[in-house]
Amino acid sequence: MSYAQCNGCRIAYQQFGEGPDLIMIHGLATNRAFWFADLAQRLKAHYRVTLYDLRGHGYSERTEGGYGAQDMAIDLLELLDQLSIEQADVVGHSYGGGVGLELAVLAPQRVRSLALLDTKINRLQPEQRLADSDYLSAVEQDVLVTDGRDWSHEKHVGLKYLEVMARLRLDGYESSTRDQYTPFGAGRGGLRTAKQYVTLLDETRAGREFCLQGACSEELAALRVPLLLMYGEFSRCLPSGRAMLGLHDDARFCIVPQAGHFFPASHPNVVMRELGGFLGLERTGRAFAPSELLRNVS
């Protein structure tokens, strides 16, 4: 692990593999370990892979502000400069995809392609409601009952769910059920991540800045980088994917059946297969698929 000073924040990162550059960006309440154990190990056979911890996450510095996706895109741009990465393929999950998207708007010449994995795009989906999906996982049901509030009025249900889970975890709560991937899971690592996330929300402006809208619709529509839009069937971020597809009908769009928000961890084989097709890993050169509307993959 190494460190770089980027946009007023000390950022932790690591690199491995050889070949063209690939940047992988994790989502909120996790860190670069989200990618490390599986997908990053497969992709290092084709790329020099760069993983890093978002500001306030993992081993990166916690600052008072700078948590909007546009701010974090500047973090990433300065990291690319320091690592002498002129251009890279970018893969982002959840909020990490939002960071990658803002980077593509800010410096399109630096992004060779962009894969958004279950990314909520604040500009296109300013609110996220419980009713955006009829599905509740076993752990979600348990957390909602334990918390006791009326979640039907919550405007940012994904963010609130992570916060409630983290606070419950610190209070000693452990669900009797398990999902395919559960944030702040069992063990000291999950407890440490929960404590770090609660501290981030309580001691910085992160909670408010996570909701900043970022690039305008015209800027999003003007993007000219190849796009992969990949979403879980049960995800409440799916409206973002459909809206982005409305702006880019040449994007590769697919839905992972029977999968929720964290499908990069729960369905890595499906993700790897889709990335392989999108990035052209099976053949010389790069080929990008045309629009594949509402295509299910399994």
C-alpha positions in Angstrom: 0.0 0.0 0.0 1.2 3.5 -0.9 -0.1 7.1 -0.3 -0.5 10.2 -2.4 -1.5 13.7 -1.5 -4.5 14.5 -3.7 -6.7 17.6 -3.6 -5.9 18.2 0.0 -6.4 14.6 1.2 -4.0 11.7 1.8 -5.2 8.9 -0.4 -4.2 5.2 0.1 -3.7 3.1 -3.1 -2.1 0.0 -4.5 -1.2 -1.3 -8.0 -0.6 -4.7 -9.4 -0.6 -6.5 -12.7 0.8 -5.3 -16.1 -0.8 -3.9 -19.2 -3.2 -0.9 -19.9 -4.4 0.9 -16.8 -7.6 0.0 -15.1 -9.0 1.9 -12.1 -11.5 0.2 -9.8 -13.6 2.5 -7.4 -15.5 1.1 -4.5 -18.7 2.5 -3.0 -19.6 4.0 0.3 -19.0 2.2 3.6 -16.4 -0.1 2.2 -12.9 0.2 0.8 -10.6 -1.2 -1.9 -10.8 -4.7 -0.3 -14.3 -4.9 -2.0 -12.4 -5.6 -5.3 -9.2 -7.1 -4.1 -10.1 -10.7 -3.2 -11.8 -11.6 -6.5 -12.4 -9.3 -9.5 -9.1 -7.4 -9.2 -7.2 -10.7 -9.1 -8.8 -11.8 -12.3 -8.3 -8.5 -14.1 -4.6 -8.1 -13.2 -3.9 -10.7 -15.9 -4.9 -8.1 -18.5 -4.3 -4.8 -16.8 -2.2 -2.8 -14.4 -5.0 -2.5 -11.8 -5.1 0.5 -9.5 -7.3 0.3 -6.4 -7.6 3.1 -3.9 -9.6 4.1 -0.8 -12.1 6.9 -1.3 -11.6 10.0 0.9 -12.7 9.1 4.4 -12.7 5.3 3.8 -10.2 2.6 4.4 -6.7 4.0 5.0 -7.4 7.3 3.2 -7.6 10.5 5.3 -10.9 11.7 6.7 -11.4 15.4 6.0 -14.1 17.9 7.1 -15.5 18.1 3.5 -14.9 17.1 -0.1 -17.3 14.1 -0.3 -19.4 15.1 -3.3 -18.7 12.9 -6.3 -17.3 15.9 -8.2 -14.8 16.5 -5.3 -13.8 12.9 -5.3 -13.4 12.9 -9.0 -10.7 15.7 -8.5 -9.1 13.4 -5.9 -8.9 10.7 -8.6 -7.7 13.0 -11.3 -4.8 14.2 -9.2 -4.0 10.5 -8.3 -3.9 9.7 -12.0 -1.5 12.6 -12.5 0.8 11.5 -9.7 0.8 7.9 -11.0 1.5 9.2 -14.6 -1.7 7.4 -15.8 -2.6 9.2 -19.0 -5.8 7.2 -19.8 -7.5 4.3 -18.1 -10.6 2.1 -18.2 -12.7 2.9 -15.1 -15.0 0.5 -13.2 -17.0 1.9 -10.4 -19.5 0.3 -8.0 -22.3 2.4 -6.4 -21.0 5.8 -5.3 -17.7 4.8 -6.9 -19.4 4.8 -10.2 -20.6 8.3 -9.6 -17.0 9.3 -9.0 -16.0 7.7 -12.3 -18.8 9.4 -14.1 -17.8 12.8 -12.8 -14.2 12.1 -13.8 -15.4 11.3 -17.4 -17.2 14.7 -17.4 -14.3 16.6 -15.9 -11.5 15.0 -18.0 -13.0 12.8 -20.8 -9.6 12.3 -22.4 -8.4 10.4 -19.3 -11.2 7.8 -19.5 -11.0 5.1 -22.1 -14.2 3.4 -21.1 -16.5 3.6 -18.1 -18.4 0.7 -16.4 -21.1 1.7 -13.9 -22.1 -1.2 -11.6 -25.3 -0.4 -9.8 -24.6 3.3 -9.6 -27.2 5.8 -8.4 -26.7 9.0 -10.4 -28.0 11.8 -8.2 -28.8 14.1 -11.1 -31.0 11.5 -12.8 -32.4 10.0 -9.6 -32.4 12.7 -6.9 -34.5 10.6 -4.6 -34.3 6.9 -3.8 -37.4 5.4 -2.2 -38.2 2.1 -0.6 -40.9 1.6 -3.2 -38.4 1.8 -6.0 -38.1 -2.0 -5.6 -40.7 -4.5 -4.4 -37.9 -6.8 -3.1 -36.5 -6.7 0.4 -33.6 -9.1 1.3 -33.7 -11.1 4.6 -31.3 -8.7 6.3 -33.1 -5.6 5.0 -36.3 -6.9 6.4 -34.6 -7.6 9.8 -32.9 -4.2 9.9 -36.1 -2.3 9.0 -38.1 -4.2 11.7 -35.3 -3.7 14.3 -35.0 0.0 13.5 -38.7 0.6 13.7 -39.1 3.8 11.7 -41.5 4.4 8.8 -39.1 3.9 5.9 -41.8 4.7 3.3 -41.1 8.4 3.8 -37.3 8.2 3.5 -36.0 10.0 0.4 -32.5 8.5 0.4 -33.2 5.0 1.5 -29.8 3.5 0.4 -27.8 6.0 2.4 -30.1 5.7 5.4 -29.9 1.9 5.3 -26.1 2.0 5.4 -26.1 4.5 8.3 -28.7 2.5 10.3 -26.8 -0.8 9.7 -23.5 0.8 10.9 -25.1 2.2 14.0 -26.8 -1.0 14.9 -23.6 -2.9 14.4 -21.9 -0.6 16.9 -24.7 -1.3 19.3 -24.0 -5.0 19.1 -26.7 -5.9 16.6 -26.0 -8.9 14.4 -28.8 -10.2 12.1 -29.8 -13.8 12.5 -30.0 -14.0 8.7 -27.5 -13.4 6.0 -27.6 -12.0 2.5 -25.2 -13.0 -0.3 -23.2 -9.9 0.8 -23.9 -8.0 4.0 -22.4 -4.6 4.7 -20.4 -4.4 8.0 -20.5 -8.2 8.2 -19.3 -10.4 11.0 -15.9 -10.1 12.7 -13.6 -7.3 13.7 -13.2 -6.0 10.2 -16.9 -5.4 9.8 -17.1 -3.7 13.2 -14.1 -1.5 12.4 -15.7 -0.4 9.1 -19.0 0.4 10.8 -17.2 2.6 13.4 -15.3 4.4 10.7 -18.4 5.1 8.7 -20.4 6.4 11.7 -17.5 8.6 12.6 -17.4 9.9 9.0 -21.1 10.8 9.2 -20.9 12.3 12.6 -17.7 14.4 12.3 -17.8 15.6 8.7 -20.1 17.0 6.0 -20.1 13.7 4.2 -23.8 12.8 4.9 -25.0 16.0 3.2 -22.4 16.0 0.4 -23.2 12.4 -0.7 -26.5 13.8 -2.0 -25.0 16.6 -4.2 -26.2 16.2 -7.7 -23.1 16.7 -9.7 -22.9 17.1 -13.5 -26.0 18.4 -15.2 -28.1 16.3 -17.6 -26.6 18.1 -20.7 -23.1 17.2 -19.5 -24.1 13.6 -19.0 -25.7 13.4 -22.4 -22.6 14.8 -24.0 -20.3 12.0 -22.8 -18.5 10.2 -25.6 -16.9 7.4 -23.7 -18.0 3.7 -24.2 -20.4 2.9 -21.3 -21.4 -0.3 -19.6 -24.5 0.1 -17.4 -25.0 -3.0 -15.2 -27.7 -3.2 -12.5 -29.1 -5.8 -10.1 -32.7 -6.9 -10.8 -33.7 -6.0 -7.2 -31.7 -2.8 -7.0 -33.2 0.6 -6.1 -30.5 2.2 -8.3 -32.1 0.7 -11.4 -34.0 4.0 -12.3 -30.5 5.6 -12.7 -29.5 3.0 -15.2 -32.6 3.4 -17.3 -32.3 7.2 -17.2 -28.7 7.0 -18.3 -29.6 4.6 -21.1 -32.2 7.2 -22.3 -29.2 9.6 -22.8 -27.0 7.0 -24.3 -28.8 4.4 -26.4 -25.5 3.0 -27.6 -24.5 1.9 -24.1 -24.2 -1.7 -23.2 -27.0 -2.3 -20.6 -27.7 -5.4 -18.6 -29.6 -6.6 -15.6 -28.2 -9.3 -13.2 -31.2 -11.5 -12.3 -32.0 -12.3 -8.7 -29.3 -9.8 -7.6 -29.3 -6.7 -5.4 -27.0 -3.8 -5.0 -23.8 -5.6 -4.1 -23.8 -8.0 -7.0 -20.1 -7.4 -7.8 -19.3 -9.3 -4.6 -22.2 -11.8 -4.8 -22.1 -12.5 -8.6 -18.4 -12.0 -9.6 -18.5 -14.5 -12.4 -21.3 -12.6 -14.1 -19.6 -9.3 -13.7 -16.3 -10.7 -15.0 -18.0 -12.1 -18.1 -19.7 -8.8 -18.8 -16.5 -6.8 -18.3 -14.7 -9.2 -20.6 -17.2 -8.6 -23.4 -17.3 -4.9 -22.8 -13.5 -4.5 -22.6 -12.8 -6.9 -25.4 -10.5 -9.1 -23.3 -11.0 -12.2 -25.4 -9.6 -10.7 -28.6 -7.0 -8.3 -29.9 -8.2 -4.7 -29.8 -11.3 -3.3 -28.2 -14.9 -3.9 -29.3 -17.9 -2.4 -27.6 -21.4 -3.9 -27.9 -24.3 -1.9 -29.2 -27.4 -1.2 -27.1 -28.8 -4.3 -25.5 -32.0 -3.1 -23.9 -33.0 -4.7 -20.6 -30.9 -7.8 -21.3 -30.7 -10.2 -18.5 -27.4 -12.0 -17.8 -26.8 -15.0 -15.6 
